[in-house]
Amino acid sequence: MSDRHDRVGALLCELAATFIQQEANTDPLITVTRADISPDYRRATIYFTTIPDNREADALAFLKRSGSNLRSFIKQKKANLKQIPFFDFAIDYGERHRQHIDEVAREIESRDKAKGT
């Protein structure tokens, strides 16, 4: 990926997070984790997680309904983009798996400390 591609991805993450913060309910709490952008910059997939975990379907439905509003929000912010991409949204299962692995590692570590190892 090019440096510009990375910068656009970071900008879209930040703008999407700001939009979600302003427009979405706080139940569930939606966190933007990353953005993948097509090589031609015409499409972007925004990945997110939620707290609590069981509300991901609600958050996904809200985000899919709000895709055109997100584009309008980015246009209003006058982001320095040649074109505003069309947005897709996806649950970031990779982040969920990472959190689970961290949890398991902490449990093993605390169990080992309890055993005195």
Backbone as numpy.savetxt, mean C-alpha at the origin, in Angstrom:
# Nx Ny Nz CAx CAy CAz Cx Cy Cz
15.02 -1.48 -12.62 14.18 -0.30 -12.62 15.07 0.95 -12.62
14.59 1.96 -13.27 15.35 3.19 -13.33 15.09 4.02 -12.07
15.94 4.99 -11.89 15.80 5.88 -10.75 14.48 6.65 -10.84
14.13 7.08 -12.05 12.87 7.80 -12.24 11.68 6.92 -11.89
11.75 5.67 -12.29 10.68 4.72 -12.00 10.48 4.60 -10.48
11.58 4.51 -9.75 11.52 4.41 -8.30 10.95 5.68 -7.67
11.36 6.84 -8.19 10.85 8.11 -7.66 9.36 8.25 -7.90
8.89 7.87 -9.09 7.46 7.94 -9.39 6.69 6.99 -8.48
7.23 5.80 -8.26 6.59 4.85 -7.36 6.47 5.40 -5.94
7.53 6.01 -5.45 7.50 6.59 -4.10 6.52 7.75 -4.03
6.48 8.57 -5.06 5.53 9.69 -5.10 4.09 9.19 -5.10
3.81 8.17 -5.91 2.46 7.63 -5.96 2.06 7.00 -4.63
2.99 6.33 -3.96 2.71 5.77 -2.63 2.32 6.88 -1.66
3.11 7.94 -1.65 2.85 9.05 -0.74 1.50 9.72 -1.04
1.22 9.97 -2.30 -0.03 10.61 -2.67 -1.23 9.71 -2.39
-1.09 8.42 -2.67 -2.17 7.48 -2.39 -2.44 7.40 -0.89
-1.38 7.39 -0.08 -1.55 7.34 1.37 -2.24 8.60 1.88
-1.88 9.75 1.35 -2.54 11.01 1.74 -4.00 10.99 1.36
-4.29 10.54 0.14 -5.68 10.45 -0.32 -6.49 9.53 0.58
-5.95 8.37 0.89 -6.66 7.39 1.73 -6.89 7.96 3.13
-5.88 8.64 3.65 -6.01 9.24 4.97 -7.16 10.24 5.00
-7.31 11.02 3.94 -8.35 12.05 3.90 -9.73 11.50 3.57
-9.81 10.45 2.77 -11.09 9.99 2.24 -11.67 8.75 2.91
-10.83 7.90 3.46 -11.31 6.62 3.99 -11.67 6.73 5.47
-12.55 5.85 5.90 -12.82 5.72 7.33 -11.58 5.16 8.01
-11.50 5.37 9.31 -10.34 4.83 10.03 -10.55 3.38 10.44
-11.71 2.83 10.13 -11.97 1.41 10.42 -12.33 0.73 9.12
-11.48 0.00 8.51 -10.15 -0.42 8.94 -9.10 0.64 8.62
-7.99 0.56 9.31 -6.85 1.40 9.03 -6.15 0.84 7.80
-6.03 1.64 6.75 -5.41 1.19 5.49 -4.01 1.79 5.40
-3.02 0.92 5.15 -1.64 1.36 5.02 -1.13 1.00 3.64
-0.65 2.00 2.91 -0.05 1.77 1.59 1.37 1.26 1.81
1.69 0.11 1.20 3.02 -0.49 1.40 3.96 -0.26 0.22
3.42 -0.24 -1.00 4.29 -0.02 -2.17 3.42 0.22 -3.39
4.09 0.63 -4.47 3.41 0.83 -5.75 4.27 0.22 -6.85
3.64 -0.54 -7.72 4.30 -1.06 -8.91 3.76 -0.30 -10.11
4.66 0.16 -10.97 4.26 0.96 -12.11 4.68 0.24 -13.39
3.79 0.27 -14.38 4.12 -0.35 -15.66 5.27 0.41 -16.32
6.02 -0.22 -17.20 7.16 0.45 -17.84 6.77 1.72 -18.60
5.53 1.78 -19.11 5.10 2.98 -19.85 4.41 4.01 -18.95
4.36 3.75 -17.65 3.78 4.66 -16.64 2.28 4.86 -16.80
1.61 4.01 -17.55 0.17 4.18 -17.75 -0.69 3.49 -16.70
-0.12 2.49 -16.02 -0.86 1.75 -14.99 0.00 1.64 -13.74
-0.66 1.70 -12.62 0.05 1.53 -11.34 -0.81 0.65 -10.45
-0.16 -0.24 -9.74 -0.84 -1.06 -8.74 -0.38 -0.60 -7.37
-1.33 -0.21 -6.55 -1.05 0.23 -5.19 -1.32 -0.96 -4.27
-0.31 -1.37 -3.51 -0.44 -2.47 -2.56 -0.68 -1.91 -1.17
-1.53 -2.59 -0.40 -1.89 -2.08 0.92 -2.13 -3.23 1.89
-2.12 -2.89 3.17 -2.52 -3.81 4.24 -3.55 -3.07 5.09
-4.25 -3.83 5.94 -5.24 -3.23 6.83 -5.06 -3.74 8.25
-5.54 -2.96 9.16 -5.67 -3.37 10.55 -7.11 -3.10 10.92
-7.91 -4.04 11.28 -7.64 -5.46 11.46 -7.56 -6.20 10.11
-6.92 -7.36 10.14 -6.67 -8.14 8.93 -7.95 -8.56 8.20
-8.99 -8.82 8.94 -10.21 -9.37 8.32 -11.03 -8.32 7.58
-10.57 -7.09 7.48 -11.30 -6.04 6.79 -10.68 -5.69 5.43
-9.80 -6.53 4.93 -9.13 -6.24 3.67 -10.10 -6.15 2.50
-11.14 -6.99 2.50 -12.11 -6.98 1.40 -12.86 -5.65 1.37
-13.21 -5.12 2.53 -13.88 -3.81 2.59 -12.98 -2.71 2.05
-11.72 -2.74 2.46 -10.77 -1.73 2.01 -10.56 -1.82 0.50
-10.45 -3.04 -0.02 -10.25 -3.23 -1.46 -11.45 -2.70 -2.24
-12.66 -2.96 -1.76 -13.86 -2.45 -2.42 -13.86 -0.92 -2.44
-13.52 -0.29 -1.31 -13.45 1.16 -1.24 -12.42 1.70 -2.23
-11.24 1.11 -2.25 -10.17 1.61 -3.11 -10.53 1.46 -4.59
-11.12 0.33 -4.95 -11.50 0.15 -6.36 -12.55 1.17 -6.79
-13.47 1.50 -5.88 -14.47 2.54 -6.19 -13.83 3.91 -6.31
-12.72 4.11 -5.61 -12.11 5.44 -5.51 -10.95 5.68 -6.47
-10.70 4.77 -7.38 -9.56 4.91 -8.29 -9.58 6.18 -9.11
-10.74 6.54 -9.66 -10.81 7.77 -10.46 -10.69 9.00 -9.56
-11.18 8.91 -8.33 -11.02 10.02 -7.40 -9.56 10.21 -7.03
-8.82 9.13 -6.93 -7.38 9.22 -6.65 -6.67 9.92 -7.81
-7.04 9.59 -9.03 -6.44 10.27 -10.19 -6.73 11.78 -10.13
-7.96 12.15 -9.81 -8.33 13.57 -9.70 -7.54 14.25 -8.59
-7.39 13.56 -7.46 -6.63 14.09 -6.33 -5.19 14.38 -6.75
-4.58 13.45 -7.49 -3.19 13.63 -7.93 -3.09 14.79 -8.92
-4.08 14.93 -9.79 -4.08 16.07 -10.72 -4.17 17.39 -9.96
-4.99 17.44 -8.91 -5.13 18.66 -8.11 -3.84 19.02 -7.40
-3.09 17.99 -6.99 -1.82 18.21 -6.29 -0.72 18.67 -7.24
-1.03 18.68 -8.53 -0.08 19.10 -9.56 1.26 18.36 -9.42
1.13 17.06 -9.23 2.33 16.21 -9.14 3.10 16.34 -10.45
4.40 16.35 -10.36 5.25 16.54 -11.53 5.34 15.23 -12.32
4.20 14.83 -12.90 4.13 13.61 -13.70 3.68 13.96 -15.11
4.27 13.31 -16.09 3.87 13.54 -17.47 2.45 13.06 -17.71
2.11 11.94 -17.10 0.74 11.43 -17.20 0.38 10.76 -15.89
-0.89 10.85 -15.54 -1.37 10.23 -14.31 -1.80 8.80 -14.68
-1.27 7.80 -13.99 -1.62 6.42 -14.34 -3.03 6.05 -13.90
-3.54 4.99 -14.49 -4.77 4.38 -14.02 -4.37 3.43 -12.91
-5.20 3.34 -11.87 -4.81 2.60 -10.68 -5.56 1.29 -10.52
-4.80 0.28 -10.10 -5.32 -0.98 -9.62 -4.90 -1.06 -8.16
-5.59 -1.86 -7.40 -5.26 -2.01 -5.98 -5.18 -3.48 -5.65
-4.27 -3.83 -4.74 -4.09 -5.23 -4.36 -3.65 -5.30 -2.90
-4.09 -6.35 -2.25 -3.69 -6.61 -0.88 -2.24 -7.09 -0.90
-1.42 -6.56 -0.04 -0.01 -6.92 0.01 0.18 -8.13 0.91
0.03 -9.30 0.33 0.18 -10.53 1.10 1.63 -10.75 1.51
2.56 -10.23 0.76 3.97 -10.35 1.12 4.25 -9.69 2.46
3.67 -8.54 2.69 3.83 -7.84 3.97 3.18 -8.64 5.09
2.01 -9.21 4.83 1.34 -10.05 5.84 2.23 -11.24 6.21
2.84 -11.87 5.22 3.70 -13.02 5.48 4.94 -12.61 6.26
5.50 -11.45 5.94 6.67 -10.95 6.67 6.32 -10.72 8.14
5.15 -10.11 8.39 4.72 -9.88 9.76 4.53 -11.19 10.51
3.98 -12.19 9.85 3.78 -13.49 10.48 5.12 -14.15 10.81
6.07 -14.06 9.90 7.39 -14.63 10.15 8.06 -13.93 11.33
7.93 -12.60 11.43 8.47 -11.87 12.57 7.83 -12.34 13.88
6.52 -12.56 13.85 5.80 -13.04 15.03 6.33 -14.41 15.48
6.47 -15.31 14.52 6.96 -16.66 14.83 8.38 -16.59 15.37
9.22 -15.74 14.78 10.60 -15.61 15.24 10.64 -15.08 16.67
9.78 -14.12 17.01 9.73 -13.60 18.38 9.28 -14.68 19.36
8.30 -15.49 18.95 7.82 -16.57 19.81 8.94 -17.59 20.07
9.67 -17.94 19.04 10.78 -18.89 19.20 11.85 -18.30 20.10
12.17 -17.03 19.90 13.18 -16.37 20.71 12.76 -16.32 22.19
11.50 -15.98 22.46 11.05 -15.91 23.85 11.00 -17.30 24.48
10.65 -18.30 23.70 10.63 -19.68 24.19 12.04 -20.15 24.52
13.01 -19.81 23.66 14.41 -20.18 23.91 14.94 -19.48 25.16
14.56 -18.23 25.38 15.00 -17.50 26.57 14.39 -18.15 27.82
13.15 -18.59 27.72 12.49 -19.22 28.86 13.17 -20.54 29.22
13.67 -21.24 28.21 14.37 -22.51 28.44 15.78 -22.28 28.97
16.27 -21.05 28.79 17.64 -20.74 29.23 18.69 -21.07 28.21
18.33 -21.14 26.95 19.27 -21.49 25.89 19.93 -20.28 25.34
